[in-house]
Amino acid sequence: MYKFEKKDKQGVLKINISKEDWEKAVENAYEENKGKFNIQGFRKGKAPRKVIEQNYGDTIFFDDAFDHAISSEYSKFLSENTNIIPVSQPSVEENTFTADKGLEVVLKFDLLPDFKLPELSGLKAKKKKVEVTDEQVEAELQSERETHARFVEEDKIAENGDYVTIDFTGYIDDVKFEGGEAQNYRLELGSHTFIEGFEDQIVGMKKGEEKDVKVTFPENYHAENLKGKPALFKVTLNKVEKKELPEIDDKFVSDTTEFESLKEYKNSIKENLEKIAEEHAERDYEVALLDEIAEKSNIDVPSSMVEHEVEHIIEDFKHRLSHQGMDINNYLEYVGKDLETFKEERKNDAEKNIKTRLVLQKLISENNITVTSEELDKSIGDYAERYQMTVEDFKKAMSPDDYAYFENNAIMTKVLDFIKSKNK
């Protein structure tokens, strides 16, 4: 038997297990666990319950009996009350056993927040106007120019503005330190890429020359073990080079692109930048709409949901770090933070993620938004086209997770289109 009531954001479930049902639960626990006990005079698994209890205590089977009995009643409660959605594991608040009433247990758990969506029309969020300037086009041209730069070795003394290729090994108190060694490292003198003072001491060196470079790591350096430490680098200069950039003209364009003139190329760059800017503006507009809806919905998110989402964010971050050859401890040392501080800083993002998901779920549910097979095929087709594949061939290579991904994308598109249609 159970009795449920809602208090604020929590559910309170009172479960009563009769004396008879409790005895059955203990007996079942005995049957499941008796094979674990070795009792002198009995083959393993054959000792009577009373004998085991005499040897190990009357309550030896209570924990398992309790877990099974309460778990069974809790599952029954959820199956009979599908409108009640817990978002945390239940905690035992009270636990009482009496001869006349049996076992009485009070469970508490956080509930999925209940809220109402605001009026979807007339939202304040607006899409930003897209504008690409001549300066942005020129910046893209310069970036392209940099990719076609060439380095020309010169027989000269290194000076600021030169690119030098060096070998170096770093020492602190005559001991090498991790990350302080490299071979054939190209460095632009005057770029302030290295520790202050390092590049200045390379100026004046010649090819083949060796030198001891003395520097001091800054007090705010990212690696804790190096902060404020004096260091010595043994440096060998292998090469001095000048960087030569090509002229951006019609010849450069015809030699390196599919266009024949600089004017055509600039127009293409501008069109591409406008397309990218338009896509970003559209995404920003959609995010702003969802944020506004979530804010107006006044969703009170339980702390347990936030904590769970933070853990998910951390795990995802660890996974991405692993692809870069790092782990979370290396990263935290680099940024000078501990894990608890890092988690605390993620809480706002976690709460925002949850609110956005809840809003989307309610929008989908209340407006009966679904995806047809034709709409799903279109979503898949747009992606398959990038790989020059037919929808049918692409589908054959898809996993169930891939289908879920495309279905989710298609639904998201419909939800966002639905919101935008209310705010034209």
C-alpha positions in Angstrom: 0.0 0.0 0.0 1.1 3.5 -0.7 0.1 7.1 -0.3 1.4 10.0 -2.4 1.5 13.7 -1.9 3.3 16.6 -3.6 5.2 19.1 -1.6 6.8 22.0 -3.5 9.1 20.4 -6.1 9.2 17.0 -4.3 7.1 13.9 -4.1 6.5 12.3 -0.8 5.6 8.6 -1.0 4.5 6.7 2.1 4.7 2.9 1.7 3.3 0.4 4.1 4.4 -3.3 3.9 2.2 -5.5 6.1 3.8 -7.8 8.7 3.0 -10.8 6.5 4.4 -9.3 3.3 7.5 -8.2 5.2 8.0 -11.8 6.4 7.7 -13.0 2.7 10.3 -10.4 1.7 12.8 -11.6 4.3 12.1 -15.2 3.3 12.8 -14.4 -0.3 16.0 -12.6 0.7 17.0 -15.8 2.6 16.3 -17.9 -0.5 18.4 -15.6 -2.8 21.4 -15.4 -0.4 21.6 -18.7 1.5 24.2 -20.0 -1.0 26.7 -17.4 0.3 26.9 -18.8 3.8 29.2 -21.5 5.1 27.7 -23.0 8.3 29.5 -25.9 10.1 27.4 -29.1 9.9 25.6 -28.0 6.7 26.4 -28.2 3.0 26.8 -24.7 1.5 23.4 -23.3 0.7 21.5 -25.8 2.8 21.6 -24.1 6.2 18.1 -23.2 7.5 17.3 -19.5 7.9 17.1 -19.7 11.7 20.6 -21.2 11.9 22.0 -18.5 9.7 20.3 -15.8 11.8 21.6 -17.4 15.0 25.2 -17.1 13.5 25.0 -13.8 11.8 22.2 -11.9 13.6 18.4 -11.7 13.3 18.6 -8.8 10.7 21.1 -10.5 8.3 18.5 -10.5 5.5 16.8 -7.3 6.3 18.8 -5.0 4.0 18.0 -7.1 0.9 14.4 -7.7 2.0 14.0 -3.9 2.4 15.5 -3.1 -1.0 13.4 -5.6 -2.8 10.1 -4.8 -1.0 10.5 -1.0 -1.4 11.7 -1.2 -4.9 8.8 -3.4 -5.9 6.2 -0.9 -4.3 8.0 2.1 -5.8 7.9 0.5 -9.3 4.2 -0.3 -8.8 3.5 3.2 -7.8 5.2 4.7 -10.9 3.5 2.2 -13.3 0.1 3.2 -11.8 0.8 6.9 -11.9 2.5 7.7 -15.2 1.8 11.4 -14.8 4.3 11.5 -11.9 7.9 11.8 -13.2 10.7 11.6 -10.6 14.0 13.3 -11.6 16.1 12.0 -8.7 16.6 8.7 -6.9 14.3 8.4 -3.9 15.8 8.9 -0.5 14.5 7.1 2.6 13.3 9.8 5.1 11.6 7.6 7.6 11.8 3.8 8.3 9.6 2.3 11.0 8.7 -1.3 11.8 5.9 -2.2 14.3 4.3 -5.6 15.1 0.8 -4.3 14.3 1.5 -2.1 11.2 4.5 -3.8 9.7 7.0 -1.7 7.8 6.3 2.0 7.2 8.7 3.9 4.9 8.6 7.5 3.7 10.4 8.2 0.4 11.2 11.6 -1.0 12.2 12.4 -4.6 12.4 15.5 -6.8 9.7 15.8 -9.5 9.9 17.0 -13.1 9.1 20.7 -12.9 5.5 21.7 -13.8 5.1 24.9 -15.7 3.0 26.6 -18.4 4.3 27.9 -21.7 3.8 31.6 -22.2 2.1 33.2 -25.2 4.3 32.4 -28.2 3.4 35.3 -30.3 4.9 38.8 -29.8 8.2 37.7 -28.4 10.9 40.4 -28.0 13.7 38.4 -29.6 14.6 39.7 -33.1 16.9 38.5 -35.8 20.0 40.6 -36.3 20.5 42.2 -39.7 23.4 40.6 -41.6 26.1 42.9 -43.0 29.5 42.0 -44.4 32.0 44.8 -44.6 34.9 45.3 -47.1 37.2 45.0 -44.1 35.9 41.4 -43.5 36.5 40.5 -47.1 40.0 41.9 -46.9 40.7 40.0 -43.7 39.7 36.8 -45.6 42.0 37.7 -48.4 44.9 38.3 -46.0 44.2 34.9 -44.4 44.4 33.3 -47.8 47.6 35.2 -48.5 49.1 33.8 -45.3 48.3 30.2 -46.3 50.4 30.7 -49.4 53.3 32.4 -47.7 56.8 30.9 -48.2 59.8 31.0 -45.9 63.2 31.9 -47.4 66.3 31.0 -45.5 68.8 33.8 -45.1 72.5 33.8 -44.0 72.2 36.6 -41.4 72.0 37.5 -37.8 68.5 37.0 -36.3 66.5 40.1 -35.7 62.9 41.0 -34.7 60.5 40.1 -37.5 62.6 37.1 -38.6 61.4 33.5 -38.2 64.0 31.2 -36.5 64.0 27.5 -36.2 65.4 26.4 -32.9 66.1 23.4 -30.6 65.7 24.1 -26.9 65.7 22.3 -23.6 64.5 23.9 -20.4 65.9 23.4 -16.9 64.8 24.4 -13.4 67.5 24.0 -10.7 69.5 21.9 -13.3 66.6 19.5 -13.8 64.6 19.2 -17.1 60.9 19.9 -16.7 58.0 18.5 -18.6 57.0 20.5 -21.7 60.2 22.4 -21.8 61.9 20.7 -24.8 61.4 20.9 -28.6 63.3 20.4 -31.8 63.0 22.4 -35.0 60.5 24.8 -33.4 59.7 27.8 -35.7 59.4 31.0 -33.8 58.6 34.5 -35.0 60.9 36.9 -33.1 59.0 39.8 -31.6 55.7 37.9 -31.5 55.9 37.5 -27.7 54.9 33.9 -28.1 57.3 32.7 -25.5 58.1 33.8 -21.9 58.9 37.5 -21.7 62.6 38.0 -22.5 63.2 34.7 -24.3 62.8 36.1 -27.8 64.9 39.1 -27.0 67.9 36.9 -26.2 67.6 35.0 -29.5 68.0 38.3 -31.4 71.6 38.5 -32.6 72.2 34.8 -32.8 73.4 33.1 -36.0 72.8 29.7 -37.6 74.5 27.0 -35.7 75.0 29.1 -32.6 74.2 27.8 -29.1 73.2 29.9 -26.2 71.9 29.7 -22.6 68.7 31.7 -22.3 67.7 32.7 -18.8 64.1 33.7 -18.0 61.7 33.7 -15.1 58.2 32.2 -15.4 55.5 34.8 -14.5 53.6 34.5 -11.2 50.3 33.9 -13.1 51.7 31.1 -15.3 49.2 28.4 -16.0 51.4 25.5 -14.7 51.4 25.5 -10.9 54.9 24.0 -10.7 56.5 26.7 -12.9 54.9 29.9 -11.5 57.6 32.4 -10.6 60.4 30.0 -11.2 63.7 31.0 -12.8 64.6 28.8 -15.7 67.5 28.2 -18.1 67.0 27.1 -21.7 69.8 25.7 -23.8 69.0 26.9 -27.3 70.5 26.0 -30.7 69.6 28.1 -33.6 69.2 26.0 -36.8 67.8 28.5 -39.3 66.9 32.1 -39.9 64.1 32.8 -42.4 62.1 35.7 -43.8 58.4 35.2 -44.6 57.4 36.2 -48.1 53.7 36.9 -48.8 52.4 36.7 -52.4 50.7 39.7 -54.0 46.9 39.3 -54.2 46.1 40.0 -57.8 44.4 38.5 -60.8 47.3 36.1 -61.4 47.3 34.9 -57.8 43.6 34.3 -58.0 43.7 32.4 -61.3 46.6 30.3 -60.1 45.1 29.3 -56.7 41.3 29.4 -57.1 38.6 28.5 -59.7 38.1 32.3 -60.4 39.9 34.3 -63.1 39.9 37.7 -61.5 40.4 39.3 -58.0 37.0 41.0 -58.4 35.2 37.7 -58.9 37.1 36.2 -56.0 36.1 39.1 -53.7 32.5 38.7 -54.7 32.6 35.0 -53.9 34.2 35.7 -50.5 31.5 38.2 -49.7 28.7 35.9 -50.7 30.2 33.1 -48.6 30.6 35.4 -45.6 27.0 36.6 -46.0 25.8 33.0 -46.1 27.7 32.1 -42.9 26.6 35.3 -41.2 23.0 34.6 -42.1 23.2 31.1 -40.7 24.7 32.4 -37.5 22.1 35.1 -37.2 19.4 32.5 -37.7 20.8 30.2 -35.0 21.3 33.2 -32.6 17.6 34.2 -33.2 16.4 30.7 -32.5 18.4 30.5 -29.3 17.1 33.9 -28.2 13.5 32.8 -28.8 14.0 29.6 -26.8 15.7 31.6 -24.0 12.9 34.0 -23.8 10.2 31.3 -23.7 12.1 29.5 -21.0 12.5 32.7 -18.9 8.8 33.5 -19.3 7.9 29.9 -18.3 9.3 30.5 -14.8 10.7 26.9 -14.6 11.9 26.0 -11.1 14.6 23.4 -11.7 15.4 21.0 -8.8 19.0 21.1 -7.7 19.3 17.3 -8.4 18.6 17.9 -12.1 21.2 20.6 -12.3 23.8 18.4 -10.5 23.1 15.6 -12.9 23.3 17.9 -15.9 26.6 19.3 -14.6 28.0 15.7 -14.4 26.9 15.1 -18.0 28.6 18.3 -19.1 31.8 17.3 -17.3 31.8 13.8 -18.9 31.2 15.3 -22.3 34.1 17.7 -21.7 36.4 14.9 -20.6 35.5 13.0 -23.8 36.4 16.0 -26.0 39.6 16.5 -24.1 40.6 12.9 -24.6 40.5 13.5 -28.4 43.1 16.2 -27.9 45.4 14.0 -25.9 44.5 15.7 -22.5 42.6 14.7 -19.4 40.6 16.8 -17.0 43.4 17.0 -14.4 45.9 18.4 -17.0 43.3 21.0 -18.1 42.4 22.1 -14.6 46.1 22.5 -13.8 46.5 24.5 -16.9 43.7 26.9 -16.1 44.5 27.0 -12.4 41.2 25.6 -11.1 40.0 22.7 -9.0 37.2 20.3 -10.1 34.6 21.7 -7.7 35.1 25.3 -8.9 34.9 24.1 -12.5 31.6 22.3 -11.7 30.2 25.3 -9.9 30.9 27.4 -13.0 29.0 25.0 -15.2 25.7 25.2 -13.2 24.3 28.2 -15.1 24.9 26.4 -18.4 23.4 23.2 -16.9 20.2 25.0 -15.7 19.8 26.7 -19.1 20.2 23.3 -20.9 17.5 21.8 -18.8 15.0 24.6 -19.2 15.5 24.6 -23.0 14.9 20.8 -23.1 11.8 21.1 -21.0 10.4 23.9 -23.1 11.0 21.9 -26.3 9.4 18.8 -24.9 6.3 20.7 -23.9 6.1 22.5 -27.2 6.3 19.2 -29.0 3.7 17.6 -26.8 1.2 20.4 -26.6 1.3 21.1 -30.3 1.5 17.4 -31.5 4.6 18.1 -33.5 5.8 14.9 -35.3 8.0 14.1 -38.3 6.7 12.3 -41.3 8.7 9.7 -43.2 9.0 12.2 -46.1 10.3 14.9 -43.8 12.8 12.5 -42.3 14.0 11.4 -45.8 14.5 15.1 -46.7 16.6 15.6 -43.6 18.7 12.6 -44.4 18.8 13.5 -48.1 20.2 17.0 -47.4 23.1 15.3 -45.5 23.6 12.5 -48.0 24.0 15.0 -50.7 27.2 16.3 -49.1 28.7 12.8 -49.6 27.3 12.4 -53.1 25.1 9.5 -52.0 21.5 8.6 -52.6 19.1 8.6 -49.6 18.7 4.8 -50.0 22.4 4.1 -49.9 23.0 6.5 -47.0 20.2 4.8 -45.0 21.8 1.4 -45.5 24.9 2.7 -43.7 22.9 4.3 -40.8 22.7 2.9 -37.3 19.6 3.3 -35.0 21.5 6.2 -33.3 21.9 7.9 -36.7 18.1 7.6 -37.3 17.4 9.1 -33.9 19.8 12.0 -34.7 18.1 12.9 -38.0 14.7 12.5 -36.5 15.6 14.8 -33.6 17.0 17.4 -36.1 13.8 17.2 -38.2 11.6 17.7 -35.1 13.8 20.6 -33.9 13.5 22.3 -37.3 9.7 22.0 -37.1 9.5 23.3 -33.5 11.6 26.3 -34.3 9.7 27.0 -37.5 6.5 26.8 -35.5 7.8 29.4 -33.0 9.1 31.7 -35.7 5.7 31.5 -37.6 4.1 33.0 -34.5 6.6 35.9 -34.5 6.7 37.1 -38.1 
